[in-house]
């Protein structure tokens, strides 16, 4: 159930940018029509959803499959469909602008150039950008979930500074395109919400003139955000409190608003008509609307910055806690390794005393065990199939020793490469079964092992022959195997401790004596 919920959350996060692009594209065409009703609004959203459906399927495949396979399917669908949309013109029935021109009461407002797929090609870029952002977010979250540090460029892409800069840049390009698509834009207000990308090439000097001016406006917006985050919030609010923060913010607004407004008045677009690029739309740098606009920018960005700062702080704390847990787990695993090695060498020693022909084979198994212990035992997570192979090597050594004295009944699940498990955890239960149960049972010893996987939870049951060693029912349920104190040793204590440190709410171990046998039941949440 947890695994299914995690998959649904991953799919929702991966498709959210694309869903936003679908709504945005439909609204852009609806606004371009300038006069439409509910029917047009609804049909445009349905058309946009149909147009973006292959991208949605690609995002779903990326979220519901293992990373390599899902990534390959996403890349294939994304590349083929994007290429098809640009190589082959959209059919008229799929064109958002075509349906706008047919239903809008004023189709003349949608010019032939606009209806001729130009706005549709712009909308396709919305979908492409949103799909890439969703895929990058999924990759970033999946790497973080498995404890792999994402590349530095991924971290920069998803930083708040990068997001703000990207948003401002998109605004700059959008405003430039709208101004470029309108002759004499400062004197032809209000502007139509449309962008003709072909004019970028045909009127490239005018494009550069517009983009440079709007880029300056964008730099002013980013400057206000940067001062708010790194000076007002980090240096004043976090150190001195709310009152100094409010006072410094007011001073910043009063002193910088006229200066920044004066620079905007120097731009060519602010000197071609009575309208200017200032929020006040006039040539007065001290107009109250300019101060209000800067106050709104600070009021909007402050809670966003505080939320990201809190998240960044929580991530740092989680990283410190995770490093602490990882260090403790490694110490626990290092305690397990010598215990396991001594037991295995004792088994090999017994075989050599018996001059068994199986000694060379047992040495081979021992070599595999030690190799796994050295190279995989220090990892935080290993593949479940590798851990099962490791347990099989251990049991193969024990089968050589107890060929006739012990009955083995082993049941493993079908190998599933999707799941990962902490290494050297289950071996402790097997070692205790042999050392404290089977070895001390004179006749009729047995070992039953059953492993199943329910969703992403592993259930491991180990039942073995058991002879009470000074039976004490209260002590038997305490996890000490009901025998002398070293019955548990380091093993079970480490298992309980490791389970408490591992993520998940279904991790538990029950170990107790039942009617002449000992049973250990382990539940563990696996990593997908």
C-alpha positions, 0 to 999 in steps of 0.5 A: 500500500505504501509503495502504491501511494509513493508511486501515485505521489511520484506520478502526480509530482511529475505531471503537475508541470505538464498539467499547469502547461495544459491549463496555461496554453488553453487560457492563452488561446482563450485570452487571444480570442478576447471574446469567448464563452464557457463552451470555448473555454471548456473545449480549449482545455479538452483540446489542450489535454488531447494534444498533451496526452502522449506527454502525460503518458510519458510522465506516467511511464517515468513514474511507475517503472524502474528508473532505467526502463521508465527513463527510456520509455519517457525519452522515446515517447517524448522524442518521437511525439515532439519530432512529429509535432514539428515535422508534420503540421497539426491537423486542423481538428487538433489545432487550438487556434482553429477551434478558437477561430470557429467558435469565437464571436470575433474570429477576426481578432485571431489573425490568419498568421495566428491561426496558421499553427504559430500559436500552436507551436508556441503551446507545444514549447509549453508542453516540452518545457513542462515535460522536461521539468517534470522529468528532472524533478522525478530524477532529482527526487529518486536520486535523493530517495535512494541516498545518491547525491544529485549532480551539482547542476541538478541542485542548481536547477531546482534552487530557489534562485534558479527558479526565480531567475527562470520565471523572470526570464520567461516573463521577459521573453513573453513580454518581448514576444507580445511587444514584437507582435504588436506594431507600435506597442506603447501606443496600441494598448491594450496589447493582444496576448499573442506571440509570433515567433517568426518575427524574432528572425525577420525583425531581429534588431527590434527583438534585441531592442525589446529584450534588452529593455525587458531584461533590465526590468527583469534584473530589477525584479531579481535584485529586489528578490535577492536583497529580500532573501540574502539581506533582509531575511537572512541578515536582519529577520533571522538575526535581529527579529521581526521589528528590525526586519519591518523597519529595514524593509520600509527603508529599502522601499522608500530609498530604492523605489525612486532610484530604480524607477528613474532607471526605468524612465531612461529606457527607450520604450518609456519615452515614445508615448505618455505611457511608461514601463513603470507600474504607475504608467507615468513619468513620475518616479515618486508616484505612490504606485511604484512604492506599492508595487515594490511593497507587493513584490516583497510581500509576495516573495517573503513567505516563499523565501521563508518556506524555501529557507525552512525546507533547506534547513530541514534538509540539512538537519535530515542529512546530518541525522542520516549521516549519524544513522549511517555511521551507527549502522556501519558500526553495528554491521562491523560488529556482526562481521567478526561474529559471522566469520568466527562461526563460519570458520568453526564450520569449516574446521569441523569439515576438515577434521572429518576430512570431508570431500566437500571441504574445497566446495565449502572454501569456495562458498566461504570465499563468496561469503567473505567477498560479499561481507567485505564489499557489499556489507558496508553498503547502506542498501543492497539488491534483495537477490544478492542478499538471497544468494548470500544466504544460500551460500551460508546455507550451503555450508551448513548443509555440508555439515548437517547432511543427515542431522538436520532437515532443511525446508527453504522457500524464497520468493521469486527474484525481484530486482526492484527491491533493496534491503539492508545487508547482513540483517537476515544472516543474524537470524540464521546464525542464531538458529544454528548456534543456539538451536540446531547445534544443541538439538541431539536428534530431529533438528530442523530448519524452516525458512519462508520469505514472502513479499507483500507489496514492499514489505518483506516477511521472513520467518525462521523456525528451528529446533530448540531445546530449552536451557533452563526454561523461563517463559518470561525470559523466553519472550524477551528476545534472549531465546529463553536460555543463558544470556549469550544466547542472544549475544550481539546478534538479536540486539543489533537486529532490533537496533538496526530496525529502529534506525531504518526508515519505515513503520512496518519494521519489527522482529518477534523472537520467541519459543513455541512448543519445542521450537524457536521462531523468529518473525521479521517484517521489513520495509524494502526500498524500491 
